[in-house]
Amino acid sequence: MSGLNDRQARVSTRSVCVRGGLYTAFVVSLVLGFSTQQSAAESYDLPFPLGLKKELAVIPDDNPLTKEKVELGKWLFFDTRLSKNDSIACASCHIPSLAFTDGQAVSTGIHRQQGGRSAPTAINRVFSSGQFWDGRAATLEEQSVGPLTNPIEHGFGHDDEVVEKLRRIKEYPPLFQKAFGSGISIQTVGKAIASFQRTLLSGNSPFDQHTAGGNEQALSPEAKNGLTIFRGKALCFTCHSGANFTDEKFHNLGVDWDRDHIDLGRYVVTKNPKDIGAFKTPTLREISRTAPYMHDGRFATLRQVVEFYDQGGIANPHKDPLVQPLKLTEKEKTDLVEFLKSLNGEGWDVTPPTQFPQ
């Protein structure tokens, strides 16, 4: 989408003075037409379930939510034609029925190639800037198109190949024009998919009903005790903090340091030795529905995750000092898991499209 910048405006003004009334009428009609096109997009009112904070949402000024973008982004998210051989969609690794994960230890892409990391949930991404386990994408827009040119994931050779394929699908260009007032570009592809992803929210969980809604019966006695442990002895709240249960930071827990291959994580992005083996703290929203756990999907159950933290992670030269043995009792571990189950909420129920632009 483009408009008149200051320099162009000055040039246009001089031209109007020179060429007279007809040119003035032409410029006025052009500007009015542009404004009408802009105002045709209908703002999208994103409802925030109980427990989520609207003021924490990250929605860029250059990509405000509109119904047209969200609708277009939904089609793109589920469309397998956004892969080199029409076999993989964003939804292949972010499946609605699995809380927008894929239930696999590591994800499978084009030609059934396997990546090296688990697919994190797409839920509540509106509350985050840095994306992926290593934070290599600074925005959700950048994350939305990153997998498209990954040879293991969607398999396109470059961005232009993505754009050209979409342009050949007759009904997509008018939809982009309606949503953005411009043609298809890799930037508008990213903006559309990101807009849809920002509508995937999880809140109004039993935890929210208890804490924000004042319903004492929303949590069982075991879950209430688990919440106390979460906030205290288990130290979970140190990193899994805030309304989205993540500090949006990166920590080395020792995952991979018991194997031959070590994923260097955030270090690959920053080249800072302090980031060796560090990965982003994931949200705990819908956590009991998003197994397996950790960036390599090594744990099948939440109890295994709790046991891992209880032992203090895995020793290595770069382990976060926050990760220490907890000495939890068996009941404390059980109650902690019960609390984590109380973070299942609502707001992300999406029905995949049955028809796509042709």
MIFILUM-206195 format. One record per residue: residue in three letters; x, y, z of N, C-alpha, C in turn. Coordinates in steps of 0.2 Angstrom, whole numbers, plus 5000, padded with zeros to 4 digits. Example, Ala and Ser with C-alpha at 12.3 -4.5 7.8 and 13.67 -1.06 7.14 Angstrom:
# residues 2
aa/n_c1/n_c2/n_c3/ca_c1/ca_c2/ca_c3/c_c1/c_c2/c_c3
ALA/5066/4972/5039/5062/4978/5039/5066/4984/5039
SER/5064/4989/5035/5068/4995/5036/5064/5000/5039
# end
This chain:
# residues 358
aa/n_c1/n_c2/n_c3/ca_c1/ca_c2/ca_c3/c_c1/c_c2/c_c3
MET/5004/4994/5000/5000/5000/5000/5004/5006/5000
SER/5003/5011/4996/5007/5017/4995/5003/5023/4995
GLY/5006/5029/4997/5002/5035/4997/5007/5041/4995
LEU/5005/5047/4995/5009/5052/4993/5013/5054/4999
ASN/5020/5054/4998/5024/5057/5004/5025/5064/5003
ASP/5029/5067/5008/5029/5075/5008/5032/5078/5001
ARG/5037/5074/4999/5040/5077/4993/5035/5077/4987
GLN/5032/5071/4986/5027/5070/4981/5021/5075/4981
ALA/5019/5076/4987/5014/5081/4988/5016/5088/4986
ARG/5022/5090/4987/5024/5097/4985/5024/5097/4977
VAL/5027/5092/4974/5027/5091/4967/5020/5092/4964
SER/5015/5088/4967/5009/5088/4965/5005/5095/4965
THR/5007/5098/4971/5004/5105/4972/5006/5110/4966
ARG/5013/5110/4965/5016/5114/4959/5012/5112/4953
SER/5011/5106/4952/5009/5104/4945/5001/5106/4944
VAL/4998/5106/4950/4991/5109/4950/4991/5116/4948
CYS/4995/5120/4951/4995/5127/4950/4997/5128/4942
VAL/5001/5124/4939/5003/5125/4932/4998/5123/4927
ARG/4995/5118/4929/4990/5115/4924/4983/5116/4924
GLY/4981/5119/4930/4974/5122/4930/4969/5117/4933
GLY/4963/5119/4931/4957/5116/4934/4956/5109/4933
LEU/4958/5107/4927/4956/5100/4925/4961/5095/4929
TYR/4967/5097/4929/4972/5093/4933/4970/5093/4940
THR/4968/5099/4943/4965/5099/4950/4960/5094/4951
ALA/4955/5094/4947/4949/5089/4947/4952/5082/4947
PHE/4957/5080/4943/4960/5074/4942/4963/5072/4949
VAL/4967/5076/4952/4971/5075/4958/4966/5074/4964
VAL/4960/5078/4964/4955/5077/4969/4952/5070/4969
SER/4950/5069/4963/4947/5062/4962/4951/5056/4964
LEU/4958/5057/4962/4962/5052/4964/4963/5051/4971
VAL/4964/5056/4975/4964/5056/4982/4958/5054/4985
LEU/4952/5056/4983/4946/5054/4986/4945/5046/4984
GLY/4947/5044/4979/4947/5037/4977/4951/5033/4982
PHE/4957/5035/4983/4962/5032/4987/4959/5031/4994
SER/4956/5037/4997/4953/5037/5003/4947/5032/5004
THR/4943/5032/4999/4938/5027/4999/4940/5020/4999
GLN/4945/5019/4996/4948/5012/4996/4951/5010/5003
GLN/4954/5015/5006/4956/5014/5012/4951/5013/5017
SER/4945/5017/5017/4940/5016/5022/4936/5010/5021
ALA/4936/5007/5015/4932/5001/5013/4934/4995/5018
ALA/4940/4995/5020/4942/4990/5025/4939/4991/5031
GLU/4936/4985/5034/4932/4986/5040/4936/4984/5046
SER/4937/4988/5051/4941/4986/5057/4938/4980/5060
TYR/4943/4976/5063/4942/4970/5066/4942/4971/5074
ASP/4937/4970/5077/4936/4971/5085/4938/4964/5088
LEU/4944/4964/5090/4947/4958/5093/4945/4957/5100
PRO/4940/4952/5102/4938/4951/5109/4943/4947/5113
PHE/4945/4950/5119/4950/4947/5123/4946/4944/5129
PRO/4947/4937/5129/4943/4933/5135/4946/4935/5141
LEU/4942/4933/5147/4944/4935/5154/4951/4933/5155
GLY/4955/4937/5158/4962/4935/5160/4967/4938/5155
LEU/4965/4940/5149/4970/4943/5144/4970/4950/5145
LYS/4975/4953/5143/4975/4961/5144/4976/4964/5137
LYS/4971/4967/5135/4971/4970/5128/4977/4975/5127
GLU/4979/4979/5133/4985/4983/5132/4991/4980/5131
LEU/4992/4974/5132/4998/4970/5130/4999/4967/5123
ALA/4993/4968/5119/4993/4965/5113/4998/4969/5108
VAL/5002/4966/5104/5007/4969/5099/5004/4969/5092
ILE/5001/4974/5090/4998/4975/5084/5002/4981/5081
PRO/5006/4980/5076/5010/4986/5073/5005/4991/5070
ASP/5008/4997/5070/5004/5003/5067/5003/5002/5059
ASP/5008/4998/5056/5007/4998/5049/5003/4991/5047
ASN/5000/4988/5052/4996/4982/5050/4990/4982/5055
PRO/4986/4987/5055/4980/4986/5060/4975/4981/5058
LEU/4972/4978/5062/4968/4972/5061/4961/4975/5057
THR/4960/4971/5052/4954/4972/5048/4950/4965/5046
LYS/4944/4965/5045/4941/4959/5044/4943/4956/5037
GLU/4945/4961/5032/4947/4958/5026/4954/4955/5027
LYS/4958/4957/5031/4965/4954/5032/4964/4948/5035
VAL/4960/4947/5041/4959/4941/5045/4956/4936/5040
GLU/4951/4937/5036/4948/4932/5032/4953/4930/5027
LEU/4957/4934/5024/4962/4933/5019/4968/4928/5022
GLY/4970/4930/5028/4975/4927/5032/4973/4920/5034
LYS/4966/4919/5035/4964/4912/5037/4964/4908/5031
TRP/4962/4910/5025/4963/4906/5019/4970/4904/5018
LEU/4975/4909/5018/4982/4908/5017/4985/4903/5022
PHE/4983/4903/5028/4985/4899/5034/4983/4892/5032
PHE/4978/4890/5029/4975/4883/5028/4977/4881/5021
ASP/4979/4885/5017/4980/4883/5010/4986/4880/5008
THR/4986/4873/5006/4992/4870/5005/4996/4872/4999
ARG/4992/4876/4995/4996/4879/4989/5001/4884/4991
LEU/5002/4886/4997/5007/4890/5000/5013/4885/5001
SER/5014/4880/4998/5020/4876/4998/5022/4874/4991
LYS/5028/4872/4990/5031/4871/4983/5027/4866/4979
ASN/5025/4860/4983/5021/4855/4979/5014/4854/4982
ASP/5011/4859/4984/5004/4859/4987/5003/4854/4992
SER/5008/4853/4996/5007/4847/5001/5006/4850/5009
ILE/5009/4856/5010/5010/4859/5016/5007/4866/5017
ALA/5003/4866/5022/5000/4873/5024/5003/4875/5031
CYS/5002/4881/5033/5004/4883/5040/5000/4878/5045
ALA/4994/4877/5043/4990/4872/5048/4992/4865/5048
SER/4997/4863/5044/4999/4856/5044/5003/4855/5050
CYS/5007/4860/5053/5010/4860/5059/5007/4864/5065
HIS/5002/4867/5063/4998/4871/5068/4991/4869/5067
ILE/4989/4863/5070/4982/4860/5069/4977/4863/5074
PRO/4972/4865/5072/4967/4868/5077/4965/4863/5082
SER/4964/4857/5081/4961/4852/5086/4967/4850/5091
LEU/4973/4852/5089/4979/4851/5094/4981/4857/5097
ALA/4976/4862/5098/4978/4869/5100/4984/4872/5096
PHE/4983/4871/5090/4988/4874/5085/4995/4872/5086
THR/4996/4866/5088/5002/4862/5087/5001/4856/5083
ASP/5006/4852/5082/5005/4846/5078/5006/4839/5081
GLY/5007/4839/5088/5008/4833/5092/5014/4829/5091
GLN/5018/4832/5087/5025/4828/5085/5031/4831/5089
ALA/5035/4827/5090/5042/4829/5094/5045/4835/5089
VAL/5046/4833/5083/5048/4838/5078/5044/4838/5072
SER/5043/4844/5069/5038/4845/5064/5040/4842/5057
THR/5035/4840/5053/5037/4837/5046/5034/4842/5041
GLY/5039/4843/5036/5037/4848/5031/5037/4844/5024
ILE/5039/4848/5019/5038/4846/5012/5042/4839/5011
HIS/5040/4835/5007/5043/4828/5005/5044/4824/5012
ARG/5040/4826/5017/5040/4822/5023/5047/4823/5027
GLN/5050/4828/5025/5057/4830/5029/5055/4832/5036
GLN/5059/4830/5041/5058/4832/5047/5063/4838/5049
GLY/5061/4843/5053/5065/4848/5056/5068/4846/5062
GLY/5071/4851/5066/5075/4849/5072/5071/4851/5078
ARG/5065/4855/5077/5062/4857/5083/5054/4856/5083
SER/5051/4856/5089/5044/4855/5089/5041/4862/5087
ALA/5035/4861/5085/5031/4867/5082/5027/4870/5089
PRO/5029/4876/5090/5025/4879/5096/5018/4881/5094
THR/5014/4882/5099/5007/4884/5098/5007/4891/5094
ALA/5002/4892/5090/5001/4898/5087/4996/4903/5091
ILE/4994/4900/5097/4989/4903/5101/4992/4909/5105
ASN/4989/4915/5106/4991/4920/5110/4998/4924/5107
ARG/4999/4923/5101/5005/4926/5098/5004/4933/5097
VAL/4998/4936/5098/4997/4943/5098/5001/4947/5104
PHE/5003/4943/5109/5006/4946/5115/5014/4946/5114
SER/5016/4944/5108/5023/4943/5108/5026/4947/5101
SER/5032/4949/5102/5036/4952/5096/5040/4947/5093
GLY/5046/4945/5097/5050/4940/5094/5047/4933/5094
GLN/5048/4930/5088/5045/4923/5086/5050/4918/5085
PHE/5047/4912/5085/5051/4905/5085/5055/4904/5091
TRP/5057/4898/5092/5060/4896/5098/5067/4900/5100
ASP/5070/4902/5094/5076/4906/5095/5075/4914/5094
GLY/5069/4916/5093/5067/4923/5092/5070/4926/5086
ARG/5072/4922/5081/5075/4925/5075/5070/4930/5071
ALA/5064/4929/5072/5059/4934/5068/5057/4939/5073
ALA/5058/4945/5071/5057/4951/5076/5049/4952/5076
THR/5045/4950/5071/5038/4952/5071/5034/4945/5069
LEU/5028/4945/5071/5024/4940/5068/5023/4940/5061
GLU/5023/4946/5058/5023/4946/5051/5029/4943/5047
GLU/5035/4944/5050/5041/4940/5048/5041/4933/5049
GLN/5038/4931/5055/5037/4924/5056/5033/4920/5051
SER/5027/4924/5049/5022/4921/5045/5025/4919/5038
VAL/5030/4922/5036/5032/4920/5029/5039/4916/5030
GLY/5042/4916/5035/5049/4913/5036/5049/4906/5034
PRO/5044/4902/5036/5044/4894/5034/5043/4893/5026
LEU/5040/4898/5023/5038/4897/5016/5044/4896/5012
THR/5050/4899/5013/5056/4898/5009/5061/4894/5013
ASN/5059/4890/5018/5063/4885/5021/5063/4879/5017
PRO/5068/4876/5015/5068/4870/5011/5065/4864/5014
ILE/5065/4863/5021/5062/4858/5024/5055/4859/5026
GLU/5053/4865/5026/5046/4866/5028/5041/4867/5022
HIS/5040/4873/5019/5036/4874/5013/5040/4873/5006
GLY/5046/4874/5006/5050/4872/5001/5051/4877/4995
PHE/5048/4883/4995/5049/4888/4990/5057/4890/4990
GLY/5059/4892/4984/5066/4894/4983/5067/4901/4985
HIS/5062/4906/4985/5063/4913/4986/5056/4916/4987
ASP/5056/4922/4990/5050/4925/4991/5046/4926/4984
ASP/5049/4928/4979/5046/4930/4973/5042/4924/4970
GLU/5045/4918/4971/5041/4912/4969/5035/4911/4973
VAL/5034/4913/4979/5028/4913/4983/5023/4917/4980
VAL/5025/4924/4979/5021/4929/4976/5018/4927/4969
GLU/5023/4924/4965/5020/4923/4958/5015/4917/4958
LYS/5016/4912/4963/5011/4907/4963/5004/4909/4965
LEU/5004/4914/4970/4998/4917/4972/4995/4921/4967
ARG/4999/4925/4963/4996/4929/4958/4993/4925/4952
ARG/4995/4918/4952/4992/4914/4946/4985/4911/4949
ILE/4984/4912/4955/4977/4909/4957/4972/4915/4957
LYS/4968/4915/4952/4964/4921/4949/4960/4925/4955
GLU/4958/4921/4960/4954/4925/4965/4958/4928/4971
TYR/4964/4926/4971/4968/4929/4976/4970/4937/4975
PRO/4972/4939/4969/4974/4946/4968/4968/4951/4970
PRO/4962/4950/4969/4957/4954/4971/4956/4954/4978
LEU/4957/4949/4982/4957/4949/4989/4962/4953/4992
PHE/4968/4952/4990/4974/4956/4992/4972/4964/4991
GLN/4970/4965/4985/4968/4972/4983/4963/4975/4988
LYS/4958/4971/4990/4953/4973/4995/4955/4974/5002
ALA/4960/4970/5004/4963/4970/5011/4968/4975/5011
PHE/4972/4976/5006/4978/4981/5007/4978/4987/5002
GLY/4973/4987/4997/4973/4992/4992/4979/4992/4988
SER/4982/4986/4987/4988/4985/4983/4988/4977/4981
GLY/4993/4976/4977/4994/4969/4974/4997/4965/4979
ILE/4999/4958/4977/5002/4954/4981/5009/4955/4982
SER/5012/4955/4988/5019/4955/4989/5020/4950/4995
ILE/5027/4949/4996/5028/4945/5002/5026/4948/5009
GLN/5027/4955/5008/5025/4959/5014/5017/4958/5016
THR/5013/4959/5011/5006/4958/5012/5004/4951/5014
VAL/5008/4946/5011/5006/4939/5013/5008/4938/5020
GLY/5013/4941/5023/5015/4941/5030/5010/4944/5034
LYS/5008/4950/5032/5003/4954/5036/4996/4951/5036
ALA/4994/4947/5031/4988/4944/5031/4988/4938/5036
ILE/4993/4934/5035/4993/4928/5040/4994/4930/5047
ALA/4998/4935/5048/4999/4937/5055/4993/4940/5058
SER/4989/4943/5054/4982/4946/5056/4978/4940/5058
PHE/4978/4935/5055/4973/4929/5057/4976/4926/5063
GLN/4983/4925/5064/4986/4922/5069/4984/4926/5076
ARG/4984/4933/5075/4982/4937/5081/4975/4936/5084
THR/4971/4933/5080/4964/4932/5083/4964/4925/5087
LEU/4969/4921/5087/4969/4915/5090/4971/4916/5098
LEU/4966/4916/5102/4967/4918/5109/4965/4913/5114
SER/4968/4912/5119/4966/4908/5125/4966/4912/5131
GLY/4960/4912/5134/4958/4915/5140/4952/4912/5143
ASN/4949/4915/5149/4943/4913/5152/4944/4905/5154
SER/4950/4904/5156/4951/4897/5159/4949/4897/5166
PRO/4949/4891/5169/4947/4890/5176/4952/4895/5181
PHE/4958/4895/5179/4962/4899/5182/4960/4907/5182
ASP/4958/4909/5176/4956/4916/5175/4949/4917/5179
GLN/4945/4912/5179/4938/4913/5182/4939/4913/5190
HIS/4945/4910/5192/4946/4910/5199/4950/4916/5201
THR/4955/4918/5197/4959/4924/5199/4956/4931/5197
ALA/4954/4931/5191/4951/4938/5188/4943/4938/5189
GLY/4940/4932/5189/4933/4932/5190/4930/4931/5197
GLY/4935/4930/5202/4933/4929/5209/4928/4923/5210
ASN/4929/4918/5206/4925/4911/5207/4929/4906/5211
GLU/4928/4906/5217/4932/4901/5221/4932/4894/5219
GLN/4926/4892/5216/4925/4885/5214/4928/4883/5208
ALA/4931/4888/5204/4933/4887/5197/4939/4882/5198
LEU/4943/4882/5203/4949/4878/5204/4948/4873/5210
SER/4950/4867/5208/4949/4862/5213/4954/4863/5219
PRO/4954/4860/5225/4959/4861/5230/4966/4859/5228
GLU/4966/4854/5224/4973/4852/5221/4976/4857/5217
ALA/4972/4860/5212/4974/4865/5208/4976/4872/5212
LYS/4972/4873/5217/4974/4879/5221/4981/4878/5224
ASN/4982/4872/5227/4988/4871/5230/4994/4871/5225
GLY/4992/4868/5219/4997/4869/5213/4999/4876/5211
LEU/4994/4880/5212/4995/4887/5210/5000/4890/5215
THR/4999/4889/5222/5003/4891/5227/5011/4888/5226
ILE/5011/4882/5224/5018/4879/5222/5021/4883/5216
PHE/5017/4884/5211/5019/4887/5205/5022/4894/5206
ARG/5019/4898/5211/5021/4904/5213/5026/4905/5218
GLY/5027/4899/5221/5032/4899/5227/5038/4894/5226
LYS/5037/4888/5229/5043/4883/5229/5045/4881/5223
ALA/5041/4880/5218/5043/4878/5211/5046/4883/5207
LEU/5046/4889/5209/5049/4895/5205/5047/4896/5198
CYS/5041/4893/5196/5039/4893/5189/5037/4900/5187
PHE/5034/4904/5191/5032/4911/5190/5038/4915/5188
THR/5044/4913/5190/5050/4917/5188/5051/4918/5181
CYS/5049/4913/5177/5050/4914/5170/5043/4914/5166
HIS/5038/4910/5169/5031/4909/5166/5027/4914/5170
SER/5028/4921/5168/5025/4926/5172/5020/4930/5167
GLY/5016/4934/5170/5012/4939/5167/5005/4935/5164
ALA/5001/4939/5161/4995/4936/5159/4995/4930/5154
ASN/5001/4930/5150/5002/4925/5145/5007/4920/5148
PHE/5009/4920/5154/5013/4915/5157/5020/4914/5153
THR/5023/4919/5151/5030/4919/5148/5033/4926/5149
ASP/5039/4926/5151/5043/4932/5151/5046/4935/5145
GLU/5044/4931/5139/5047/4932/5133/5054/4933/5132
LYS/5058/4929/5137/5065/4929/5137/5067/4922/5135
PHE/5074/4921/5135/5077/4915/5133/5081/4912/5138
HIS/5081/4905/5139/5084/4902/5145/5087/4896/5143
ASN/5093/4894/5146/5096/4887/5145/5094/4883/5150
LEU/5090/4878/5149/5088/4873/5154/5093/4867/5154
GLY/5097/4866/5149/5101/4860/5148/5098/4855/5143
VAL/5092/4856/5140/5090/4852/5135/5095/4851/5130
ASP/5096/4845/5127/5101/4844/5122/5108/4842/5125
TRP/5109/4844/5131/5116/4843/5133/5117/4836/5136
ASP/5112/4832/5135/5113/4825/5137/5114/4821/5131
ARG/5114/4824/5125/5115/4820/5118/5121/4823/5114
ASP/5122/4819/5109/5128/4821/5105/5127/4827/5101
HIS/5121/4829/5099/5120/4835/5096/5117/4840/5100
ILE/5120/4846/5100/5118/4852/5104/5115/4857/5100
ASP/5108/4859/5101/5105/4864/5097/5107/4871/5101
LEU/5111/4875/5097/5114/4881/5100/5108/4887/5102
GLY/5102/4886/5099/5097/4890/5101/5098/4898/5099
ARG/5097/4902/5104/5097/4909/5103/5104/4911/5101
TYR/5109/4908/5102/5116/4910/5101/5117/4910/5093
VAL/5113/4906/5089/5114/4907/5082/5111/4913/5079
VAL/5107/4916/5083/5104/4923/5081/5108/4929/5083
THR/5110/4928/5090/5114/4934/5093/5122/4934/5092
LYS/5124/4927/5092/5131/4926/5092/5134/4928/5099
ASN/5130/4929/5104/5132/4931/5111/5133/4924/5115
PRO/5139/4923/5117/5140/4917/5121/5135/4915/5127
LYS/5132/4921/5130/5127/4920/5135/5121/4917/5133
ASP/5120/4917/5126/5114/4914/5123/5115/4907/5121
ILE/5120/4904/5122/5121/4897/5120/5116/4892/5123
GLY/5113/4888/5119/5108/4884/5121/5102/4887/5125
ALA/5100/4893/5124/5095/4896/5126/5089/4896/5122
PHE/5083/4895/5124/5077/4895/5120/5071/4899/5124
LYS/5067/4901/5120/5061/4906/5122/5057/4902/5127
THR/5055/4906/5132/5050/4903/5137/5043/4903/5133
PRO/5040/4897/5133/5034/4897/5129/5028/4899/5134
THR/5022/4901/5131/5016/4902/5135/5014/4895/5138
LEU/5011/4896/5144/5008/4890/5147/5001/4889/5146
ARG/4998/4894/5142/4991/4893/5140/4990/4887/5136
GLU/4985/4883/5137/4983/4877/5134/4989/4872/5134
ILE/4993/4872/5139/4999/4868/5140/4997/4861/5140
SER/4992/4859/5143/4990/4851/5143/4988/4849/5137
ARG/4986/4853/5132/4984/4851/5125/4990/4851/5120
THR/4996/4854/5122/5001/4855/5117/5007/4851/5118
ALA/5006/4845/5120/5011/4840/5121/5014/4838/5114
PRO/5020/4836/5113/5025/4835/5118/5029/4841/5119
TYR/5033/4841/5124/5036/4848/5127/5043/4848/5126
MET/5046/4854/5127/5052/4857/5125/5053/4858/5118
HIS/5059/4861/5116/5060/4863/5109/5061/4857/5105
ASP/5063/4851/5108/5065/4845/5104/5059/4840/5105
GLY/5054/4842/5109/5048/4837/5110/5050/4831/5114
ARG/5055/4831/5118/5057/4825/5122/5052/4823/5127
PHE/5048/4827/5130/5043/4825/5135/5036/4824/5133
ALA/5033/4818/5134/5027/4817/5132/5021/4819/5137
THR/5023/4820/5143/5018/4822/5148/5021/4828/5152
LEU/5016/4831/5155/5017/4837/5160/5021/4834/5166
ARG/5019/4828/5168/5023/4826/5174/5030/4825/5173
GLN/5032/4823/5167/5039/4822/5165/5043/4829/5165
VAL/5039/4834/5163/5042/4841/5163/5043/4843/5170
VAL/5038/4842/5174/5039/4844/5181/5045/4840/5184
GLU/5046/4834/5183/5051/4830/5185/5058/4833/5183
PHE/5058/4835/5177/5064/4838/5174/5066/4844/5178
TYR/5061/4848/5179/5063/4855/5183/5065/4853/5190
ASP/5061/4848/5193/5063/4846/5200/5070/4844/5201
GLN/5073/4841/5196/5080/4839/5196/5085/4844/5194
GLY/5082/4850/5192/5086/4856/5191/5089/4856/5184
GLY/5085/4853/5179/5087/4853/5172/5094/4849/5171
ILE/5097/4850/5166/5103/4846/5165/5110/4851/5165
ALA/5114/4849/5169/5120/4853/5170/5124/4854/5163
ASN/5126/4861/5162/5131/4863/5157/5133/4869/5158
PRO/5139/4871/5155/5142/4878/5156/5138/4884/5156
HIS/5132/4883/5152/5128/4889/5151/5121/4889/5154
LYS/5120/4884/5158/5113/4884/5161/5111/4890/5165
ASP/5105/4892/5164/5103/4897/5168/5103/4896/5175
PRO/5106/4901/5179/5106/4900/5187/5099/4899/5190
LEU/5094/4901/5187/5087/4901/5189/5085/4894/5190
VAL/5088/4889/5186/5086/4882/5186/5090/4878/5191
GLN/5087/4877/5196/5090/4873/5202/5085/4868/5204
PRO/5088/4862/5208/5084/4857/5210/5079/4860/5215
LEU/5072/4857/5215/5067/4860/5218/5065/4856/5224
LYS/5066/4850/5224/5065/4845/5230/5057/4845/5231
LEU/5053/4844/5226/5046/4844/5227/5044/4837/5230
THR/5039/4837/5234/5036/4831/5236/5031/4828/5230
GLU/5030/4821/5231/5026/4818/5225/5019/4822/5225
LYS/5016/4824/5230/5009/4827/5230/5010/4834/5227
GLU/5016/4838/5229/5017/4844/5226/5017/4844/5218
LYS/5021/4839/5216/5021/4838/5209/5014/4836/5205
THR/5010/4832/5209/5004/4830/5206/4999/4837/5206
ASP/5000/4841/5211/4995/4847/5212/4998/4852/5207
LEU/5004/4852/5206/5007/4857/5201/5004/4855/5194
VAL/5004/4849/5192/5001/4847/5186/4994/4849/5185
GLU/4990/4848/5191/4983/4849/5191/4982/4857/5189
PHE/4986/4861/5192/4986/4868/5191/4987/4870/5184
LEU/4992/4867/5181/4994/4868/5174/4988/4866/5169
LYS/4984/4861/5171/4978/4859/5167/4973/4865/5167
SER/4973/4869/5173/4968/4874/5173/4969/4880/5169
LEU/4974/4880/5165/4976/4885/5160/4973/4884/5153
ASN/4969/4878/5153/4965/4877/5146/4959/4882/5146
GLY/4959/4886/5141/4953/4891/5141/4949/4891/5134
GLU/4948/4896/5132/4943/4897/5126/4945/4903/5122
GLY/4943/4903/5115/4944/4909/5111/4948/4907/5105
TRP/4950/4901/5104/4954/4899/5098/4951/4894/5094
ASP/4944/4893/5095/4940/4888/5091/4939/4890/5084
VAL/4943/4887/5080/4943/4889/5073/4940/4883/5068
THR/4936/4885/5064/4934/4880/5059/4938/4881/5052
PRO/4942/4876/5050/4946/4877/5044/4941/4878/5038
PRO/4943/4882/5033/4939/4883/5027/4938/4877/5023
THR/4932/4876/5020/4931/4870/5016/4932/4872/5009
GLN/4932/4878/5007/4933/4881/5000/4939/4886/5000
PHE/4942/4887/4995/4948/4891/4995/4947/4895/4988
PRO/4950/4901/4988/4950/4905/4981/4953/4901/4976
GLN/4950/4901/4970/4952/4897/4964/4955/4902/4959
# end
